[in-house]
Amino acid sequence: MPAFEFNALTADGRSEKGVLQADTVRAARSLLRDRGLNPLVVKEVDAAASVSQRGASSAALALMARQLATLVGAGLPIDEALSALA
């Protein structure tokens, strides 16, 4: 499932940034609205590119670690799991 970086406003006007998983940008925006947030920017993250180009945020690294754990836990060999995330 793709990951999306977002910048949204809370009900009291505070800015909130983060990463979430959804099938599409539209689904990501819907998830944010369900959380009571007003999405300003939602864009798909290429996890491998974000690590190599500018360093990785802790949220992006956590997401990659969760995805890797899921793939390996499902029985995929580590080399194939890493290739799938690249």
C-alpha positions as CSV (number, residue, x, y, z in Angstrom):
1,M,0.0,0.0,0.0
2,P,1.5,3.4,-0.9
3,A,2.5,5.9,1.7
4,F,1.5,9.6,1.6
5,E,3.0,12.6,3.3
6,F,0.5,15.1,4.4
7,N,0.2,18.6,5.9
8,A,-3.2,19.3,7.4
9,L,-4.9,21.7,9.8
10,T,-6.6,20.6,13.1
11,A,-10.0,22.0,14.1
12,D,-8.2,24.6,16.2
13,G,-6.0,25.7,13.3
14,R,-2.8,24.0,14.3
15,S,-0.6,22.5,11.5
16,E,0.0,18.7,11.6
17,K,2.4,16.8,9.3
18,G,2.9,13.1,9.0
19,V,2.8,10.0,6.8
20,L,-0.1,7.6,6.4
21,Q,-0.8,4.6,4.2
22,A,-3.8,4.5,1.8
23,D,-4.6,3.1,-1.6
24,T,-5.0,6.5,-3.4
25,V,-4.5,10.2,-2.7
26,R,-8.3,10.5,-2.5
27,A,-8.4,7.7,0.2
28,A,-5.6,9.4,2.1
29,R,-7.6,12.7,2.1
30,S,-10.7,10.9,3.3
31,L,-8.7,9.2,6.1
32,L,-7.5,12.6,7.3
33,R,-11.0,14.1,7.2
34,D,-12.2,11.1,9.3
35,R,-9.5,12.0,11.8
36,G,-11.0,15.6,12.0
37,L,-8.1,17.1,10.0
38,N,-8.4,19.5,7.0
39,P,-5.8,18.2,4.5
40,L,-3.8,21.0,2.8
41,V,-1.1,18.9,1.0
42,V,-1.2,15.1,0.4
43,K,1.5,13.6,-1.9
44,E,2.7,10.0,-2.5
45,V,6.0,9.2,-1.0
46,D,8.6,7.0,-2.7
47,A,10.2,5.7,0.4
48,A,13.4,4.5,-1.2
49,A,13.9,7.9,-3.0
50,S,13.2,9.9,0.1
51,V,15.9,8.1,2.0
52,S,18.6,8.4,-0.7
53,Q,17.8,12.0,-1.8
54,R,17.5,14.0,1.4
55,G,17.8,11.7,4.3
56,A,14.8,10.1,5.8
57,S,12.5,11.5,8.4
58,S,11.8,9.3,11.4
59,A,8.3,8.8,10.1
60,A,9.5,7.6,6.7
61,L,12.0,5.2,8.4
62,A,9.4,3.9,10.7
63,L,7.0,3.2,7.8
64,M,9.7,1.4,5.8
65,A,10.6,-0.7,8.9
66,R,6.9,-1.7,9.3
67,Q,6.6,-2.5,5.7
68,L,9.8,-4.6,5.7
69,A,8.6,-6.4,8.9
70,T,5.3,-7.2,7.3
71,L,6.9,-8.6,4.1
72,V,9.4,-10.7,6.0
73,G,6.7,-11.9,8.5
74,A,4.6,-13.0,5.5
75,G,7.5,-15.3,4.5
76,L,9.1,-13.2,1.8
77,P,12.9,-13.7,1.7
78,I,14.8,-10.5,2.9
79,D,16.3,-9.8,-0.5
80,E,12.9,-9.9,-2.2
81,A,11.4,-7.8,0.6
82,L,14.1,-5.1,0.2
83,S,13.6,-5.2,-3.6
84,A,9.9,-4.7,-3.2
85,L,10.5,-1.6,-1.0
86,A,13.0,-0.1,-3.4
